């Protein structure tokens, strides 16, 4: 697994949230020591017992030599796997843990984690989780009451549906003080969204501070913790939800969830067959989904979900996947790869009204945050799409634009279609600036 060391400015930003007095400090993936050294320099009296753990022997040897003057003389350098070491009997506990854990980029890097299921009376369960989730869970178990976890984390911990249990676990054991979404490419060569998180065990809170991008003067949004729980901790999503709520209040439109007017199905032809012979995410261009010479009609006979007349399609994965909602040309009866979502109107006659409303909301610059998860080649959340609020009566409130849209769609003119949609989106966006 490729190592991405923490840039110095991020280390400094995170170290500002460390306690000024620390008795026992741990970095479970110490690497070059980039993260732990700036933190030690801020302590009033550097008398902490320091534990530097890493599974890479070369890293342990390098940090013990290169950071000899920066680390206390009693620092312990431990060459081992942290997840195994954390289960040892009589393991120490810490009042501060700082970490940039390994990120699992593929499913085969998962870890079988035994943990308590708080939704079922803390019954012990085994979850197969990405490495970063296992590191976070084991780290909070090693924290003393009042101890802090300062972590550099990928978007999975912050927004993944599959790691909702981990966010619930954090909130049940203490307080997430803030989550800071870092500027793009904060790590050279890394396209993923990266976050700083500060957690305090045993603390209680009513709000979480969500910060956006700038390390020195970030925009801040306070996320209230209500009875319904918190699903995502990224600034972009929380900000988009607030803007959508304001649009509901300011506009005279009927906002309803897409699930009330359409079903959303995922294509069922998996890779490698999907991209080779079914409608795939690469088949969208110029506002429409197109047929291709590689499409194999025989695949449709074994598929349970094929394109029907009146269906809309959207790429499930890929850059700007949210901008691919459209009708098909010559693909009725075709199977779809599992990288494509089929949006099936409950009333096929309303397909263009639904497409108009869907494209309006997706034309707003912040709307991608409502649906897209992951980074780089991000993916569209199936549940997020079903729950997306769309202005279903926009066709009657903006009749001129809607008729322009109809003419453009029938003439297969994506430019004119976009102009009609964007004119409505601009008007709605202006409501938020009044």
ChimeraX attribute file (.defattr): number of C-alpha atoms within 10 A of each C-alpha:
attribute: neighborCount
match mode: 1-to-1
recipient: residues
	/A:1	8
	/A:2	6
	/A:3	10
	/A:4	15
	/A:5	16
	/A:6	19
	/A:7	13
	/A:8	12
	/A:9	14
	/A:10	17
	/A:11	25
	/A:12	19
	/A:13	14
	/A:14	22
	/A:15	22
	/A:16	13
	/A:17	17
	/A:18	21
	/A:19	16
	/A:20	15
	/A:21	16
	/A:22	20
	/A:23	15
	/A:24	19
	/A:25	24
	/A:26	27
	/A:27	24
	/A:28	25
	/A:29	24
	/A:30	27
	/A:31	28
	/A:32	20
	/A:33	23
	/A:34	20
	/A:35	28
	/A:36	26
	/A:37	18
	/A:38	19
	/A:39	21
	/A:40	23
	/A:41	15
	/A:42	16
	/A:43	16
	/A:44	11
	/A:45	12
	/A:46	16
	/A:47	15
	/A:48	20
	/A:49	17
	/A:50	25
	/A:51	21
	/A:52	22
	/A:53	23
	/A:54	22
	/A:55	17
	/A:56	15
	/A:57	14
	/A:58	13
	/A:59	19
	/A:60	22
	/A:61	15
	/A:62	14
	/A:63	18
	/A:64	19
	/A:65	10
	/A:66	12
	/A:67	14
	/A:68	12
	/A:69	9
	/A:70	14
	/A:71	22
	/A:72	15
	/A:73	11
	/A:74	11
	/A:75	16
	/A:76	15
	/A:77	18
	/A:78	19
	/A:79	17
	/A:80	16
	/A:81	14
	/A:82	20
	/A:83	18
	/A:84	9
	/A:85	14
	/A:86	18
	/A:87	12
	/A:88	9
	/A:89	7
	/A:90	7
	/A:91	10
	/A:92	13
	/A:93	20
	/A:94	25
	/A:95	23
	/A:96	28
	/A:97	25
	/A:98	25
	/A:99	23
	/A:100	25
	/A:101	25
	/A:102	19
	/A:103	21
	/A:104	18
	/A:105	12
	/A:106	8
	/A:107	10
	/A:108	8
	/A:109	13
	/A:110	18
	/A:111	19
	/A:112	13
	/A:113	19
	/A:114	14
	/A:115	16
	/A:116	16
	/A:117	17
	/A:118	14
	/A:119	10
	/A:120	9
	/A:121	8
	/A:122	10
	/A:123	10
	/A:124	12
	/A:125	12
	/A:126	12
	/A:127	15
	/A:128	14
	/A:129	18
	/A:130	24
	/A:131	20
	/A:132	20
	/A:133	25
	/A:134	22
	/A:135	23
	/A:136	18
	/A:137	19
	/A:138	18
	/A:139	25
	/A:140	24
	/A:141	16
	/A:142	20
	/A:143	23
	/A:144	17
	/A:145	17
	/A:146	15
	/A:147	24
	/A:148	29
	/A:149	25
	/A:150	23
	/A:151	23
	/A:152	24
	/A:153	24
	/A:154	24
	/A:155	19
	/A:156	21
	/A:157	23
	/A:158	24
	/A:159	19
	/A:160	18
	/A:161	14
	/A:162	11
	/A:163	18
	/A:164	16
	/A:165	17
	/A:166	20
	/A:167	21
	/A:168	16
	/A:169	18
	/A:170	18
	/A:171	21
	/A:172	14
	/A:173	17
	/A:174	20
	/A:175	21
	/A:176	23
	/A:177	18
	/A:178	22
	/A:179	24
	/A:180	26
	/A:181	26
	/A:182	20
	/A:183	14
	/A:184	13
	/A:185	12
	/A:186	18
	/A:187	17
	/A:188	11
	/A:189	8
	/A:190	13
	/A:191	13
	/A:192	17
	/A:193	21
	/A:194	23
	/A:195	24
	/A:196	21
	/A:197	22
	/A:198	19
	/A:199	25
	/A:200	24
	/A:201	22
	/A:202	17
	/A:203	17
	/A:204	14
	/A:205	12
	/A:206	10
	/A:207	16
	/A:208	18
	/A:209	16
	/A:210	23
	/A:211	24
	/A:212	20
	/A:213	18
	/A:214	12
	/A:215	17
	/A:216	7
	/A:217	9
	/A:218	14
	/A:219	13
	/A:220	16
	/A:221	18
	/A:222	15
	/A:223	18
	/A:224	13
	/A:225	13
	/A:226	9
	/A:227	6
	/A:228	6
	/A:229	11
	/A:230	15
	/A:231	16
	/A:232	18
	/A:233	26
	/A:234	22
	/A:235	24
	/A:236	19
	/A:237	20
	/A:238	19
	/A:239	20
	/A:240	18
	/A:241	16
	/A:242	12
	/A:243	16
	/A:244	21
	/A:245	12
	/A:246	13
	/A:247	19
	/A:248	17
	/A:249	11
	/A:250	13
	/A:251	14
	/A:252	12
	/A:253	16
	/A:254	13
	/A:255	19
	/A:256	16
	/A:257	16
	/A:258	23
	/A:259	18
	/A:260	12
	/A:261	18
	/A:262	21
	/A:263	15
	/A:264	20
	/A:265	17
	/A:266	20
	/A:267	25
	/A:268	20
	/A:269	27
	/A:270	14
	/A:271	13
	/A:272	9
	/A:273	12
	/A:274	22
	/A:275	20
	/A:276	15
	/A:277	23
	/A:278	32
	/A:279	31
	/A:280	27
	/A:281	24
	/A:282	14
	/A:283	17
	/A:284	22
	/A:285	12
	/A:286	12
	/A:287	19
	/A:288	21
	/A:289	25
	/A:290	17
	/A:291	18
	/A:292	14
	/A:293	6
	/A:294	11
	/A:295	20
	/A:296	15
	/A:297	14
	/A:298	12
	/A:299	17
	/A:300	19
	/A:301	13
	/A:302	12
	/A:303	16
	/A:304	11
	/A:305	19
	/A:306	26
	/A:307	21
	/A:308	16
	/A:309	16
	/A:310	19
	/A:311	21
	/A:312	25
	/A:313	27
	/A:314	25
	/A:315	28
	/A:316	27
	/A:317	23
	/A:318	18
	/A:319	15
	/A:320	16
	/A:321	21
	/A:322	25
	/A:323	15
	/A:324	24
	/A:325	23
	/A:326	25
	/A:327	23
	/A:328	22
	/A:329	12
	/A:330	12
	/A:331	21
	/A:332	14
	/A:333	14
	/A:334	23
	/A:335	30
	/A:336	31
	/A:337	28
	/A:338	23
	/A:339	24
	/A:340	27
	/A:341	25
	/A:342	23
	/A:343	28
	/A:344	21
	/A:345	22
	/A:346	15
	/A:347	11
	/A:348	15
	/A:349	10
	/A:350	13
	/A:351	21
	/A:352	20
	/A:353	18
	/A:354	25
	/A:355	20
	/A:356	27
	/A:357	22
	/A:358	23
	/A:359	22
	/A:360	23
	/A:361	23
	/A:362	24
	/A:363	20
	/A:364	16
	/A:365	12
	/A:366	17
	/A:367	21
	/A:368	20
	/A:369	19
	/A:370	23
	/A:371	21
	/A:372	25
	/A:373	22
	/A:374	18
	/A:375	17
	/A:376	14
	/A:377	15
	/A:378	18
	/A:379	20
	/A:380	25
	/A:381	18
	/A:382	15
	/A:383	12
	/A:384	15
	/A:385	21
	/A:386	19
	/A:387	16
	/A:388	19
	/A:389	22
	/A:390	24
	/A:391	25
	/A:392	21
	/A:393	18
	/A:394	22
	/A:395	18
	/A:396	13
	/A:397	15
	/A:398	14
	/A:399	12
	/A:400	12
	/A:401	20
	/A:402	22
	/A:403	15
	/A:404	16
	/A:405	26
	/A:406	18
	/A:407	13
	/A:408	18
	/A:409	20
	/A:410	9
	/A:411	11
	/A:412	15
	/A:413	15
	/A:414	16
	/A:415	13
	/A:416	17
	/A:417	24
	/A:418	19
	/A:419	15
	/A:420	22
	/A:421	24
	/A:422	19
	/A:423	15
	/A:424	21
	/A:425	18
	/A:426	14
	/A:427	11
	/A:428	17
	/A:429	18
	/A:430	11
	/A:431	13
	/A:432	13
	/A:433	6
	/A:434	6
